[in-house]
């Protein structure tokens, strides 16, 4: 994917200056704008890496989650819970993986209304290859070293706790 022409200034810093002039200092405005831009950049980079495998990053995450389970299968409800997405999104993601031959679906014998998603052999091969490629490009975070990545994780953790993603131990 071609990169857009670089600006001669940081547009987020400029917006922050203008914001301060108009409404006063609000550090959270430039922080959220930077986070949202980082999300766009990272998602585009990782999606470009997994696209040759017929995946999006969301589908890749679902495949990885299935490989983490002991049996290679999980209830659809558990997938949504672990990936923190709406049940409709899980259904869409898994159905696309089924059409690609990377996942199978079957009734959950422990829950008459539930469905299990099961990773296939082809799905395991694809997730291994995509993981190698993503690791080779540091999941788009090559501009940071390991310590800085840990700092980013630590800085975002309180936001995730406040959102109710999980309870702090």
C-alpha positions in Angstrom: 0.0 0.0 0.0 1.5 3.4 -1.0 2.1 5.7 1.9 0.5 9.2 1.7 2.8 12.2 1.3 4.2 13.3 4.6 3.1 16.7 5.9 5.7 19.2 6.9 4.0 19.5 10.3 2.2 17.3 12.8 -1.5 17.9 12.2 -2.4 16.5 15.6 0.0 18.9 17.4 -1.4 21.8 15.3 -5.0 20.8 16.2 -3.9 20.8 19.8 -2.5 24.3 19.5 -5.7 25.5 17.9 -7.8 23.7 20.5 -5.8 25.4 23.3 -6.4 28.8 21.7 -10.1 28.3 21.4 -11.1 26.2 24.4 -8.0 26.0 26.7 -5.7 23.1 27.4 -7.2 19.7 27.2 -4.4 17.1 27.0 -6.9 14.3 26.4 -7.9 15.7 23.0 -4.5 15.2 21.5 -4.1 11.9 23.3 -7.3 10.5 21.9 -6.6 11.8 18.4 -3.1 10.2 18.5 -4.6 6.9 19.7 -7.2 6.9 17.0 -4.6 7.6 14.3 -2.3 4.9 15.7 -5.3 2.5 15.5 -5.8 3.4 11.8 -2.1 2.9 11.0 -1.7 -0.4 12.9 -4.9 -1.9 11.6 -3.9 -1.0 8.0 -0.5 -2.5 8.5 -1.5 -5.8 10.1 -4.5 -6.2 7.7 -2.1 -5.9 4.8 0.0 -8.7 6.2 -2.9 -11.1 6.8 -4.8 -10.2 3.6 -2.8 -12.7 1.5 -4.2 -15.4 3.8 -7.8 -14.3 3.2 -7.9 -12.9 6.7 -8.6 -9.6 8.4 -7.0 -9.0 11.8 -10.3 -9.8 13.5 -10.5 -13.2 11.8 -6.8 -13.8 12.6 -7.6 -13.1 16.3 -10.4 -15.6 16.2 -8.1 -18.3 14.7 -5.5 -17.6 17.3 -8.0 -17.9 20.1 -9.1 -21.3 18.8 -5.5 -22.5 18.8 -5.2 -21.4 22.4 -8.0 -23.8 23.4 -7.0 -27.3 24.5 -9.3 -29.0 21.9 -9.1 -26.4 19.1 -12.7 -25.4 19.6 -14.8 -23.0 21.7 -18.4 -22.0 22.0 -19.3 -19.0 19.9 -20.4 -17.1 23.1 -16.9 -17.7 24.6 -15.2 -16.4 21.5 -17.2 -13.2 21.7 -16.5 -12.9 25.4 -12.7 -13.4 25.0 -12.4 -11.1 21.9 -14.8 -8.6 23.6 -17.0 -8.3 20.6 -20.8 -8.4 20.0 -22.3 -11.9 19.2 -23.3 -10.7 15.7 -19.6 -9.8 15.0 -18.5 -13.3 16.2 -21.1 -15.0 13.9 -19.9 -12.9 10.9 -16.3 -13.6 11.7 -16.7 -17.3 12.2 -19.0 -17.7 9.2 -16.4 -16.1 7.0 -13.7 -18.5 8.4 -16.0 -21.4 7.8 -16.5 -20.4 4.1 -12.7 -20.2 3.8 -12.3 -23.7 5.2 -10.3 -22.5 8.2 -13.0 -23.2 10.8 -15.9 -25.7 11.2 -19.1 -25.3 13.2 -21.1 -27.9 15.1 -23.8 -28.0 17.7 -22.4 -27.7 21.3 -23.2 -31.1 23.0 -23.1 -29.3 26.4 -25.6 -26.6 25.4 -28.5 -27.4 23.2 -28.8 -23.9 21.8 -25.1 -23.2 21.4 -22.6 -23.7 18.6 -18.9 -24.7 18.7 -16.4 -23.2 16.3 -13.5 -25.6 15.6 -10.2 -24.8 13.8 -9.4 -27.0 10.9 -6.0 -28.3 9.8 -5.9 -25.7 7.1 -6.8 -23.0 9.7 -3.9 -24.1 11.8 -1.5 -23.9 8.9 -2.8 -20.4 8.0 -2.6 -19.1 11.5 1.0 -20.3 11.9 2.1 -18.7 8.6 0.3 -15.4 9.3 1.7 -15.3 12.8 5.3 -15.7 11.4 4.6 -12.8 9.1 3.1 -10.6 11.8 5.9 -11.4 14.2 8.4 -10.5 11.5 6.9 -7.0 11.3 6.5 -6.7 15.1 2.7 -6.4 14.7 3.3 -2.9 13.2 5.1 -1.7 16.4 8.7 -1.9 15.1 9.2 1.7 16.0 9.1 0.7 19.7 11.4 -1.6 21.6 10.2 -4.3 24.1 10.3 -2.0 27.1 8.3 0.7 25.2 5.7 -1.9 24.1 5.3 -2.9 27.8 4.9 0.7 28.7 2.1 1.2 26.1 0.4 -1.9 27.5 0.7 -0.7 31.0 -0.5 2.8 30.1 -3.7 1.5 28.4 -4.5 -1.1 31.1 -6.3 1.4 33.4 -8.5 2.5 30.5 -9.5 -1.1 29.8 -10.2 -1.7 33.5 -12.4 1.4 33.7 -14.3 0.2 30.6 -15.0 -3.1 32.4 -13.0 -5.3 30.2 -11.9 -7.2 33.3 -11.5 -6.8 37.0 -8.1 -5.7 38.3 -6.7 -8.5 40.5 
